Amino acid sequence: MFTLRIRDLREDRDLKQQVIANLLNCSQVCYSRYETGERAIPLECLVKLAEFYGTSVDYLLGLTDEPRPYPRRKKR
């Protein structure tokens, strides 16, 4: 589920893997392995993707079908 979500989000925006790899500070080959499930994605990369696509980590992981992110807590 996760691999399909990140690939579909990228393709829906007509982005190349290299663009997302640059965002995540990794190589295109490394990012490709995230999309195919050959490599586990680090948590900090998952958070960057959720912020970039304007969605929640839960949506990326397939825990919800609601793409809108949760409201953030106000900083104290």
N, C-alpha and C positions, 0 to 999 in steps of 0.2 A: 504494500500500500504506500509506504513512505517513498519508495523509489519512483513510483508512478506519479505521485503528487508533485515531487520536485521537478521531474521532467516535464510534466504537463504545464506547471506554472511557468517554467522557463520558455517552453515552446509557444505557449499562449501569448507571450510577450515578444516573440520572434527574437529571442536572445540566443547567442552562441554559448556553448559550454565555457569557452575562454573568458567571456564577460563575467560569468558567475565565479569561475575559478579565481579571477583577479579580485573580485569582491572578498572571497574567502582566503586570499593569500596562499593559494595552492596552485599546482599545475593543472592543466586541462585534463591530463590523464588521471590525476588523483580525483578530480571532480567527476569525471566519467565513471570512475569506480564507485563513487557515492551513488550515482544514479542507477547503476546496475546492481547495487547491493554487494559488490565484491569487497567493499571496504566500509567499515562502520564510520559514520560521520561524528566528529567531535561535537560536544554539546554547544560550545561557543559558536561553531559554524551553523548549527541548527537554529540558534537564536538569531544570528545575522540573517539567515534566510527568511525567517519569520518576519523580522523587521523590514527587510528589503521588499518582500511581497505583500506586506501589510496584512498579515494573517497571524494565527496563533501557532505555537509549537504543536499543540494538540491536533490542529488541523493537518499539519505536515505529517504527523505520525499516524494519522488515520483514526484518532480517538474521537473525533467529532467530524461531522460533515458541514459544520458551520464555519465558513472561511473568515468571518469577521473576528478580529482579535478581541480579547477580553478588555474591559476598561482597566486602565492602570491605576494603581494606588497613588494617592497624592503623597509627595515627599514631605516629611515632617521637618 
